[in-house]
């Protein structure tokens, strides 16, 4: 192998390692924010079973937007900047906005609806971000290791 090819392989190895590290941390965050914690928080705010069910429905409905994400992303000139910005919005929304919503001086039911609204906005942003991030990271997988549909 040539020196340039070795340097390129090292860069791709670092990219794959970074991607795997990010995915591990993202799954830990998703498990901490979602599931039992979110259910417990909503129950603490006196959410009804219908409102608890809305959390799942909102997630699935917002993820339908992934079908249209390539159409949205292909029109953008600076995709990487937008993807990084959206990731920051998603993370800040999950951590800061959801936390601050519980401290608002309004009734529990209004806080529940505010949290449901944040869940919808964050999932919409994630539905647009995910396909773009997948395409962005495919460059770090060598051609001979990619799955082939044909």
GIGITA-V362349 format. One record per backbone hydrogen bond with DSSP energy under -1.0 kcal/mol. NH is the residue of the N-H (numbers start at 1). CO is the residue of the C=O. If there is no record, write none. Layout:
# GIGITA-V362349
NH:CO + NH:CO
This chain:
# GIGITA-V362349
6:2 + 7:3 + 8:4 + 9:5 + 10:6 + 11:7 + 12:8 + 13:9 + 14:10 + 15:11 + 16:12 + 17:13 + 18:14 + 19:15 + 20:16 + 21:17 + 22:18 + 23:19 + 24:20 + 25:21 + 26:22 + 27:23 + 28:24 + 29:25 + 30:26 + 31:27 + 32:28 + 33:29 + 34:30 + 37:34 + 39:35 + 40:36 + 41:37 + 42:38 + 43:39 + 44:40 + 45:41 + 46:43 + 47:42 + 52:48 + 53:49 + 54:50 + 57:53 + 58:54 + 59:55 + 60:56 + 61:57 + 62:58 + 63:59 + 65:62 + 66:63 + 67:64 + 68:65 + 72:68 + 73:69 + 74:70 + 76:73 + 82:78 + 83:79 + 84:80 + 85:81 + 86:82 + 87:83 + 88:84 + 89:85 + 90:86 + 91:87 + 92:88 + 93:89 + 94:90 + 95:91 + 96:92 + 97:92 + 98:93 + 100:96 + 101:97 + 103:100 + 106:104 + 111:107 + 112:108 + 113:109 + 114:110 + 115:111 + 116:112 + 117:113 + 118:114 + 119:115 + 120:116 + 121:117 + 122:118 + 123:119 + 124:120 + 125:121 + 126:122 + 127:123 + 128:124 + 129:125 + 130:126 + 133:129 + 134:130 + 135:131 + 136:132 + 137:133 + 140:137 + 141:138 + 145:142
